[in-house]
Amino acid sequence: MEGSMKKMNRRGFIKHVGAAGIGSALGVASLTRPAVAADSTKAETLTATVPTRPFGKTGVNVSILGFGGSHDIIAKQLLMRQAFKMGVTYWDTANGYAGSEEGMGKYFEKFPEDRKKIFLVTKGSSSDPAKLDQLLATSLERLRCDHVDLYFIHGVYHVERGLPQEVKQWAERAKSKGRIRFFGFSTHKNMEQCLLDGAKLGWVDGIMASYNYRLMHTAEMKRAVDACVKAGIGLTAMKSQARTAYRPWVTVGTADDTAEAMIDQFSKRGFTVAQAKLKAVWANPQIASVCSEMPSMTILTANATAAMDKTPLSMQDRQLLQRYAQETAAYYCTGCAQRCETVPGCNIPISDVMRSMMYAHGYGDREKAKRTLRQLGYDRLVKMPLADFTAAEQACPRGLPIAELMRAASGLFT
């Protein structure tokens, strides 16, 4: 009876925090390398920093853990200072991230010497050269610096449309003027095709794409990553935790049992589920950096600890992650928008709406979800009959309940 109650309480815990948030819920209590160390190793711990890797053919090494600034960081100067001291020197922001560029600019004004050691990335959502000039000028003013190290076209989903020759010419001019050092794009959907097409261009320095334990093992993703590496393109992984768009937790089949097994297994190994997911990405040396949103000192410390820890995932560790990915596949959108968004009668950016739902459910950030939906024209969702998504659901290789999710997205505003 006691064992049964213990298991029930454990299940209740998993359902409460969600498998995606288990690592955060456990905090850093189980971090034994190198955050918690014996007195004799304290000096070594204090001097340890996040390792670096080459960023494509740029000749620059970047920290394998990147500071994701997709949140308001104006008041988080201490957090950025600690990230810098830990060696997290790949900093990512964007023109459209509220308060992010301003927050980093405030930091650089206070610590101008740190700027020289930070690989600074920002983004602009346009393929119009004149608009890009305005966006970059605004970003530089907010960041209080005269250049960025890497400039991305934000959210490319079709390379030919998003990166025409005019954009190449703009990037060359911006480089010649010293306003950017390198150029590339980020992509949330149709990632594999975007990576393949980007590798063919010959003038892209870096690409940021969703890449995690759910996506990294597919033949399509492996082929796309290999193509980019061969082309000398630096790769940054995002959405490394692979949180779901559908529910805060998943209660389907044996997924709960696997979630429990992951907690037990990874705890014995000295890291959390969230840290294991990062380690899974870092296991591929082709990925230069993992960009992670770290809004608190706890998450920053946990992620930096995982980056500094040289203990690799075991075969059993990897098998557990893959099993959980398989068991919860029907709850995760892989961003293959070319399937669902191209069916007749569909005029909704389904993949982007799924991403907003991930923010709402996976991250628990309803405001970020709302901002994303507003940019998409969420009012159309309210008027779209559920039946209109039948063809899209049939086209989804994972069988996601698209109609239900679209209606739930519109419900965020009620």
C-alpha positions in Angstrom: 0.0 0.0 0.0 2.8 2.4 0.9 4.6 1.7 -2.4 1.4 2.3 -4.3 0.9 5.6 -2.6 4.5 6.6 -3.3 4.0 5.8 -7.0 0.8 7.7 -7.1 2.4 10.7 -5.6 5.2 10.5 -8.0 2.7 10.4 -10.9 0.9 13.4 -9.4 4.2 15.2 -9.4 4.9 14.4 -13.0 1.4 15.5 -14.1 1.7 18.7 -12.1 5.0 20.0 -13.5 5.0 18.2 -16.8 7.8 16.0 -18.2 9.2 19.0 -20.0 9.6 20.9 -16.8 10.9 18.1 -14.5 14.5 19.3 -14.8 13.5 22.9 -13.7 11.3 21.6 -10.9 14.2 19.6 -9.4 16.3 22.7 -9.5 20.0 22.3 -8.9 19.8 20.1 -5.9 21.2 17.1 -7.8 24.0 19.1 -9.5 27.2 17.5 -8.4 29.5 18.4 -11.2 30.9 21.1 -11.0 28.3 23.3 -9.1 28.5 21.3 -5.9 32.1 20.3 -5.1 34.2 19.3 -2.1 36.2 22.1 -0.4 39.4 20.9 -2.1 38.0 21.6 -5.5 36.3 24.9 -4.9 39.1 26.9 -6.5 38.9 24.8 -9.6 35.1 25.1 -9.7 35.3 28.9 -9.5 37.7 29.1 -12.5 35.8 26.6 -14.7 34.0 28.1 -17.6 31.7 26.8 -20.4 33.6 25.2 -23.2 33.8 26.6 -26.7 33.5 25.2 -30.2 34.3 26.5 -33.7 31.5 28.4 -35.4 31.6 27.0 -38.9 34.2 28.5 -41.1 34.2 31.9 -39.4 37.4 31.3 -37.4 35.6 32.2 -34.2 35.0 29.9 -31.3 31.7 30.3 -29.4 30.5 29.0 -26.0 28.5 25.8 -26.4 25.8 27.4 -24.2 24.2 30.5 -25.5 22.3 33.1 -23.5 18.8 33.4 -25.1 17.4 36.9 -24.7 13.9 36.3 -25.8 12.6 37.8 -22.6 12.7 41.2 -20.9 16.2 41.4 -19.4 16.4 45.1 -18.6 16.3 44.4 -14.9 18.4 41.2 -15.1 21.9 42.8 -15.2 23.2 40.5 -12.5 22.0 37.5 -14.4 23.9 38.6 -17.5 27.0 39.4 -15.4 27.0 35.9 -14.0 26.5 34.3 -17.4 29.5 36.2 -18.7 31.6 35.0 -15.7 30.6 31.4 -16.3 31.8 31.7 -19.9 28.4 31.9 -21.5 29.5 34.4 -24.2 27.2 33.6 -27.1 24.4 36.1 -26.5 21.2 36.0 -28.7 18.6 38.7 -29.0 16.3 40.2 -31.7 14.7 43.4 -32.8 11.3 42.0 -31.9 12.2 40.7 -28.4 10.6 43.2 -26.0 13.2 44.8 -23.7 15.9 42.4 -24.7 18.2 44.5 -26.9 17.7 47.4 -24.4 18.7 45.1 -21.5 21.9 44.0 -23.2 22.7 47.6 -24.2 22.4 48.7 -20.6 24.8 45.9 -19.7 27.4 46.9 -22.4 27.2 50.5 -21.3 28.2 49.4 -17.8 30.7 46.7 -18.8 32.1 47.9 -22.2 35.1 45.5 -21.9 32.8 42.5 -21.8 31.4 43.3 -25.2 34.8 42.5 -26.8 34.5 38.9 -25.5 30.8 38.3 -26.3 29.6 36.9 -29.6 26.6 39.1 -30.1 23.7 37.9 -32.3 20.5 39.8 -33.2 17.8 39.4 -35.8 15.4 41.3 -38.0 12.2 40.0 -39.5 12.4 41.3 -43.1 13.8 40.5 -46.5 13.6 44.1 -47.7 17.1 45.8 -47.7 15.7 49.2 -46.8 13.8 47.7 -43.9 16.8 45.7 -42.8 18.8 49.0 -42.7 16.3 50.4 -40.3 16.0 47.3 -38.2 19.8 47.0 -37.8 20.2 50.7 -37.0 17.5 50.4 -34.3 19.2 47.3 -32.9 22.6 48.9 -32.7 21.2 51.9 -31.0 19.4 49.7 -28.4 22.5 47.5 -27.9 24.7 50.6 -27.6 27.4 49.3 -29.8 28.6 49.8 -33.4 28.3 46.3 -34.7 27.0 42.8 -34.0 28.9 39.6 -34.6 26.1 37.8 -36.4 22.9 39.1 -37.9 20.0 36.7 -38.7 17.0 37.1 -40.9 14.4 36.0 -38.4 12.0 33.1 -38.9 12.9 32.0 -42.5 10.7 29.2 -43.7 11.5 29.3 -47.4 15.1 30.2 -48.3 14.5 31.3 -51.9 11.8 33.8 -50.7 13.4 34.8 -47.5 17.0 35.3 -48.8 16.8 36.7 -52.3 19.9 38.2 -54.0 19.0 41.6 -52.6 19.5 40.3 -49.1 22.9 38.9 -50.1 23.9 42.3 -51.4 22.7 43.9 -48.3 24.7 41.5 -46.1 27.8 42.3 -48.1 27.3 46.0 -47.7 26.7 45.7 -44.0 29.9 43.6 -43.6 31.9 46.1 -45.6 30.7 48.9 -43.4 31.7 47.0 -40.2 28.1 46.8 -39.0 27.9 43.0 -39.0 30.7 40.4 -39.0 28.7 37.4 -40.2 25.2 36.8 -41.6 22.7 34.0 -41.6 19.1 33.1 -40.7 16.9 31.4 -38.0 14.2 29.0 -38.8 11.3 27.5 -36.8 9.6 25.4 -39.5 10.6 23.4 -42.5 13.9 23.3 -40.8 15.5 20.5 -42.7 14.7 21.9 -46.1 15.8 25.4 -45.0 19.1 24.0 -43.8 19.7 22.1 -47.1 18.8 25.1 -49.2 20.9 27.4 -47.0 23.9 25.2 -47.4 23.7 25.6 -51.2 23.8 29.4 -51.2 27.5 29.7 -50.4 27.2 33.0 -48.6 25.5 32.0 -45.3 27.8 32.0 -42.2 25.4 30.7 -39.6 21.9 29.2 -39.1 19.8 28.8 -36.0 17.2 26.0 -36.1 15.1 23.9 -33.8 17.2 20.9 -32.9 16.6 18.5 -30.0 16.4 14.9 -28.8 13.1 14.5 -30.8 14.4 15.9 -34.1 18.1 15.1 -34.2 17.8 11.4 -35.0 15.8 11.6 -38.2 17.5 10.9 -41.5 16.3 14.2 -42.9 17.8 16.3 -40.1 21.1 14.4 -40.2 21.4 15.0 -43.9 20.6 18.7 -43.5 23.1 19.2 -40.7 25.8 17.3 -42.6 25.2 19.6 -45.6 25.6 22.7 -43.5 28.8 21.5 -41.9 30.2 20.6 -45.3 29.4 24.2 -46.4 31.2 25.6 -43.4 28.0 27.0 -41.8 28.0 27.5 -38.0 25.0 25.9 -36.4 23.1 27.0 -33.3 20.4 24.8 -31.8 17.3 26.2 -30.2 14.2 24.7 -28.6 16.5 22.1 -27.1 14.0 21.1 -24.4 11.4 20.1 -27.1 8.4 21.1 -25.0 4.9 20.2 -26.2 2.3 22.4 -27.7 -0.7 20.4 -26.5 -0.6 19.8 -22.8 1.5 20.8 -19.8 2.0 17.1 -19.2 1.3 13.9 -21.2 -0.6 10.9 -19.9 -0.6 8.5 -22.8 0.5 4.9 -23.0 3.6 4.3 -20.9 5.0 7.8 -21.1 4.5 8.4 -17.4 6.5 5.3 -16.6 9.3 6.5 -18.9 9.2 10.0 -17.3 9.7 8.4 -13.9 12.5 6.2 -15.2 14.2 9.3 -16.6 14.0 11.1 -13.3 15.5 8.1 -11.5 18.2 7.3 -14.1 19.4 10.9 -14.6 19.4 11.6 -10.9 21.7 8.7 -10.3 24.0 9.9 -13.0 24.1 13.4 -11.4 22.0 15.5 -13.7 18.4 16.4 -14.3 16.1 15.6 -17.2 16.5 19.2 -18.6 20.3 18.8 -18.4 20.2 15.5 -20.1 18.3 17.0 -23.0 21.1 19.6 -23.4 23.7 16.9 -23.2 21.9 15.0 -26.0 22.4 18.0 -28.3 26.0 18.7 -27.3 26.8 15.0 -28.0 26.8 16.1 -31.7 30.0 18.1 -32.2 28.5 19.6 -35.4 26.3 21.9 -33.2 28.4 24.9 -32.2 26.1 26.3 -29.5 22.7 25.7 -27.8 20.8 28.9 -27.4 18.7 28.6 -24.2 16.3 31.1 -22.6 17.6 31.3 -19.0 15.4 33.8 -17.1 16.6 32.8 -13.6 19.9 32.2 -11.9 18.8 28.7 -11.1 18.3 27.7 -14.8 21.5 29.5 -15.8 23.5 27.6 -13.1 21.9 24.3 -14.1 22.6 24.8 -17.8 26.2 26.1 -17.3 26.9 23.2 -15.0 25.7 20.7 -17.6 27.9 22.4 -20.2 31.0 22.2 -18.0 30.3 18.6 -17.0 32.2 16.2 -19.2 30.1 13.1 -18.3 28.6 11.9 -21.5 25.1 10.3 -21.8 25.2 6.6 -21.6 23.4 4.3 -24.0 20.7 3.8 -21.4 20.3 7.6 -21.1 19.9 8.0 -24.8 17.5 5.1 -25.1 15.3 6.7 -22.4 15.1 10.0 -24.2 14.3 8.3 -27.5 11.7 6.2 -25.9 10.0 9.2 -24.4 10.2 11.0 -27.7 8.4 8.1 -29.4 5.8 7.7 -26.7 4.9 11.5 -26.8 5.3 12.1 -30.5 1.6 12.8 -31.1 2.0 15.9 -28.7 4.9 17.6 -30.3 4.9 19.7 -33.5 8.0 19.1 -35.6 7.5 22.2 -37.7 6.9 20.4 -41.0 4.6 23.2 -42.2 5.0 22.2 -45.8 2.6 19.3 -45.0 -0.2 20.9 -43.1 -0.1 24.5 -44.3 -0.2 23.5 -48.0 -3.4 21.6 -48.0 -6.3 23.2 -49.9 -8.3 25.7 -48.0 -5.7 26.2 -45.2 -4.7 29.8 -44.8 -3.5 29.6 -41.2 0.2 29.4 -40.2 -0.4 26.3 -38.2 3.2 25.6 -37.3 3.6 29.2 -35.9 0.4 28.8 -33.9 1.7 25.5 -32.5 4.8 27.4 -31.4 2.7 29.9 -29.5 0.9 27.0 -27.8 4.3 25.6 -26.8 5.1 28.9 -25.2 1.7 28.8 -23.3 1.8 25.2 -22.2 5.5 24.1 -22.4 7.0 27.3 -21.0 3.9 28.5 -19.1 4.3 31.9 -20.7 0.9 32.9 -21.8 2.0 36.5 -22.5 4.7 35.4 -25.0 2.1 33.1 -26.6 -0.3 36.0 -27.0 2.4 38.3 -28.5 3.2 35.6 -31.1 -0.5 35.1 -31.9 -1.1 38.8 -32.3 1.7 39.0 -34.9 0.0 36.1 -36.8 -3.4 37.8 -36.8 -5.1 35.6 -34.2 -8.5 37.1 -34.9 -8.8 34.8 -37.9 -8.5 31.7 -35.7 -11.7 32.6 -33.9 -13.7 32.6 -37.2 -12.2 29.4 -38.6 -14.6 26.4 -38.3 -13.0 23.3 -36.8 -13.9 21.2 -39.9 -11.6 23.3 -42.0 -8.6 21.6 -40.4 -9.7 18.1 -41.3 -7.3 17.9 -44.3 -4.5 19.4 -42.3 -4.9 16.8 -39.5 -4.9 14.1 -42.1 -1.6 15.5 -43.5 0.1 15.6 -40.1 2.5 12.7 -39.8 2.1 12.7 -36.0 -1.7 13.0 -36.0 -1.7 16.2 -33.9 -5.3 17.4 -33.0 -4.8 20.6 -35.0 -8.4 21.7 -34.9 -8.5 21.5 -31.1 -5.2 23.3 -30.8 -6.3 26.1 -33.1 -9.4 26.7 -31.0 -7.4 26.5 -27.8 -5.1 29.2 -29.2 -7.9 31.6 -29.9 -9.1 30.8 -26.3 -6.0 32.4 -24.9 -7.6 35.8 -25.5 -11.0 35.1 -23.8 
